[in-house]
Amino acid sequence: MIDFVSVAILLLSANSLLLPLLQIPKQRNPRLPGYVLAGVLAAVVVLIGLSTEYPGTIAWFGTLLSEDILGAVFAMVTVGITLAVTVASFDWQKGPNAPVYYSLLSFTALGMLLLSYSSDLLMLFVSWELMSLPTYVLAGFDKKLRSNEAAVKYAVIGAMSSAIILYAISLAYGLTGSTQISAVVQGFYQLLATQSSSSVLASLAILLFIAGFGFKMSIVPFHMWIPDAYEGAPTTVSALLAAATKKAGFVAAIRVVLAITTVYVLTKSPLFTTADVLAALALLTMTVGNISALTQKSMTRLLAYSSIAQAGYILIGFVAYANSPGSTAATIGMTGAVLHVINHAILTGVAFLAAALVLMQLRRADLGAYNGLGRRMPITALTLSIALLALAGVPPLSGFWSKLLLFLSVANGPFLWLAVAGILNSALSLGYYGWVVKRMYFDDPESPEKVPEPFWFVLVFAVMVGLIIGIGLFPQQAINFASGAVPNIAG
Amino acid sequence: MSYVLSLLIFLPLAASPAIYLITRANKRWGIYASLALGTVVFLISAYVAGKVYASPPQGGQYLFQERYSWINFNFLGLDYLVGVDGLSSPLILLSALLTVLVVYGSRKLIDHHEPAYYALIFLFEGSIMGVFTSLNLIMFYIFWEVVLIPMFFFIGIWGGPRRKYAALKFIIFTYSGSTIMLLGFLYVYLGMTNAGMAVSFDIPSLAGKIPMGLQYLPLLASFIGFAVKLPLVPFHTWLPDAHVEAPAPISVLLAGVLLKMGGYGFLRISLGLFPNASAQFGWVFLALGLFSMFYGALAAILQKDLKKMIAFTSINHMGFVLFGAYATIVSGSLLGVQGAIFMMFVHGLAVGCLFMLSGYIHHQAGTRDIPALKGLGTTMPRTATVLVLASVAAMGLPPFASFLAEFMVIAAGISAYAILAVSVLVPIITAGYFLWMIKRTVLSAPEGSPVHDMEWSDVAAFSVYLIPLVILIVASYFILTPALPVATFLRGLA
């Protein structure tokens, strides 16, 4: 059996290393590096798809990687979003630095691909860094003050979160003597069984993991860098940060935190459980994200806060799982969480790309630029409206189904309050999503002339909108894909 | 397996882009195509309503049922399930009829962005058909929400001066209400799953199966969703804004069709799925309905804007629907539910006619202000005649069927609690403010320049609203016969 995932990894590694070489010759086609990367990423997506059809093991990587549906879902989503970002970058990133830009994108994709399949804490950490380091450079790629400020802020916070994760890994290793995630989970179970006094350290490790991953997942209170970074970075890169690298934080949290939750309760006589911690974070994240988004004047900041709020919804599924792993509610919740990861990647990705196009063509990112956009850039406005309504959870678009599953998973039982908070947040979010739609269709534009919409953007929009409506009307396949990942959590 | 109901839902939805393209190419042809499409849908709905009348399904049974597997997992099963009974068939017929009339009435009143307008009308029609025929709670919710999107754009693009505010207020109010309603459904589903019971989202298989303990919170949640839509005082504040800003044809859809979703929801879901909790708190709902009736009537007296006055009349009339529905649960008198269903149908026509007329008067006379409209009886005799007749219909006087509907609801209310006889005052107040309005507008001395009266073709269109009301007072069995098993079924559940 061909080992599709390994082939994909090697292909992407070779591509990342070789792309900068394109800078050396006098170029005929300034877009060549972009085309190469898009081709490679498309091939990787196909290979991952094949690996789910013909499962094997990633033999070349020993126990560092484990091939499962959970990994495939996240690899597919993150690489797919990178592909969309690459295609959308064709039109503005074609200067002499293009090979470097696309090579950095490629490295990020490789990091996310490895991270998705990681089954060892050290592998997880190395891929985490491989994913993060290129994005620090990408965030500052514009060589403008804002962009550089965003990059520095992002890099400092990123380094801090890496340090926290590393500390948590060292605690876990010290307690269990292994970095293999399944062995760590077993070790934690032993600790619990023997009533060992080091269980305080174990709880500390879990909390540190949540905090470390939380920076990437944009969980409140670890979210402060997000709006600045997303606003300062080139907007296509923001799409990558919000739609792809953020998802990598979720897969890490699922593989480590939720796997441990399966066997371990946070305190011996539980004052509070992991589910309580996650529920509090979910509530904070949703509410802070939505309320802050209501008052934003810039589209990228609005989307940044919306993306924070969406992370809160995903956490609801984690709560249902941590509350009683193995129950029907847990299955529903994690299916919803994984599906929402997929949906949110598509929705936030396309929304940021639409914002990138508006910024590129109108040189403005404030909400005033969106007035009357329905007449000036009809395709972009329609795409953005569909994406925003789907983010709000309006049926029959894709976002509805994942939110339905997430709210269903806590709709009865101790976390009913979380479902109520989530539903109210969802209604609140329509306040700012609807506000943007209102600007695009009800308000008059400042100047009436039409603005060109480049082919590559339109292509990406069409594919993404097709996915949004397709998943919305016929969710069976998508839910099936997402639910396939759930049994992988316990390891 | 029948496919009639799917046709009813998806024909307008699928044809909507075509209507957009045709209207973009040629406005006149677009309106003709819209009229033709509306008529086809109306004929299908008339066929459905005729069948339901000819052989009314037993309580808890549905005609034209269709079921296809849609989402199928061990943790979540959803079937595409549609069907009609004596509750939904009048509403389907009403929606289809009003859509045709609205298209006809829009040809003069809508003068920009026509392609999108006519396309959205059919998006609205298809999804409203979905609301009234869905027998699966999630499908019901999906169509319920989809209805909001065209309405948001109708108000926001074709509305009056404060259209943007009204559109956002409308969508945020109704969306908040309906998400809470959805949470109620999810609560039941997960609760029954956790209790190890066989569970689905299908209304027919849930009816009478939900344990008492799982009924209270969902009843409250769905109450919020339906009360916003109905609208019930104090959840009504979006309605006057939406009505005043919406163009007249859209007000017809808003009052004639969209508000019915609330009444339908109370009957189908609050009473149909949570009957025990409903019975226990029946008096609360009766009180709320009564309050809404009085509030709507009293507030209408104060309005200077003709359209706002009609909007408050809607609140008043929709209070009757809730009142009637719960009167049956409390007293056991079948007249309540029957009257509520009848009321929804006749209110759609009477108030729809008035809203369209208000748009017409605004278009011709340049104002809707009741004090500013003088001497319509002299300047616009035909318009004035229609206005008087439609007002009489809305007051609930014979020979219009509204009389019968109000009578039935009040009779059921009295058999619940004798004190509810005070509800007799509501039609009296209603008659009072309508007569006062007629005195000021129709019977006053004319002022200012003369205006064009309506053409005979418009008179014909307006009589399409009113003639069925006259026929129905004799042929009331057309609606009441199929409604009887529904009423019996709902009473039996409690």
Interface residues (C-beta under 8 A of the other chain):
Chain A: S327 T328 A329 T331 I332 T335 L389 G393 V394 P395 P396 F400 L404 L405 F407 L408 S409 A411 N412 G413 L416 A419 V420 I423 L424 S426 A427 L430 G431 G434 W435 K438 Y441 F442 D443 P475 Q476 I479 N480 S483
Chain B: W70 I71 N72 F73 F75 L76 I138 Y141 I142 E145 V146 L148 I149 F152 F153 G156 I157 R163 K164 A167 L168 I171 I172 Y175 S176 T179 I180 L182 L183 L186 Y187 Y189 L190 G191 T193 N194 L214
